[in-house]
Amino acid sequence: PTIDWGTNTNITPSPGQGFTAPPSLSLPALPAGGGLLQTLTATSTAGSLSFPAPTIDRDAFYKVIPQGGGGGGAGGATNVFDSADRTVAAGGLGTADVGGAWTVGGTATDYSVNGSQLVLVGSAAGVTRRGALLSAGNWQNQDWLVRVQTDKVPTGASQTMYLTLRQQNLDNDFYRVICAFTATLSITLSIEKVVGGVNTFVANTVTPGRDTFAANTAYWIRAQAEDFSYTVLRAKVWKFGNVEPTGWDISGGDAWPSLQTTGTVGIRFYVGAATNTPVTSLWDELQGNDIPNRNPVGPTATRVLRQAHHRASSF
């Protein structure tokens, strides 16, 4: 792919330096499933620079932020987007690119943002770290996509990631997709509703079987909640860098009255009876979208480039 810098002659990138893109920038398409760009060429009146594949991480190279209901990567209009491309000291998760400020619960120092990822630390066995975008605004047919990894192999208990949907408040009244990295290195999915502090299965545990867990390896988790009166819930999980599976790994339905409404989205991390705490979970590229053609039409779709930067060691 090629980035067209037009007639701009003021771009003089050097190793490790960030630079702001000119207004005339046109973006190449993101590669399916993420991963590395094969080649990227920046052309200006001063000539061109080519970067070989091993030096360019597309997530480091540019961030495309959907604005005002743009067509997001997971589905339709975007209500939530968080690239985590900021630094927040221990004590919170800051504010998403789209969707407002994060609300968190539990020990504040177990939350931070490291410049490219949200950091939720399971500092002791049996603790849950949770965050929700309660100011993002509520919507009905939700498509929630995140990328997550942890820094240790599960020992003594599973490491559990939760994607919450139709969320009414931080600690109660939501659906949740549960992705567990188990002590046997399998990856499982299940779906629950949480109402009044009571957890009830909507879909029992399945093991997709396509991937096994490895520490410091990222996985995509995608979840949907669709329709009122009887909400259809579905989810899938796959390793970062692989093509997204066409089908869903798990699905179920529920008609609990208080959840047949709009809501927001959130994330949670739980380490159970783990014997190797602290365990750190890292989250990024969080996208909360409309399910295409299922919600009322929103604002005109726009996409803007916030910043382009590179991590090449040589040119």
Secondary structure, DSSP 4 states (H G I P E B T S, - for coil): -EEE-TT-------TT-EEPPPTT--PPPPPTTS-B-SEEEEEETTEEEEEEGGG-BHHHHEEEEEESS-B-SSSSBEEEEE---SEE-TT---B-SBS-B-EEES-GGGEEEESSSEEEEE-STT-EEEEE-TTS--BSSEEEEEEEEESS---SS-EEEEEEEEE-SSSSSEEEEEEEE-TTS-EEEEEEEEETTEEEEEEEEE---S----TT--EEEEEEEE-SSSEEEEEEEEETTSPPPSS-SEEEEE--GGGSS-BEEEEEEE-TT-SS--EEEEEEEEEEEEPTTTS---SPPEEEEEEEE---S--
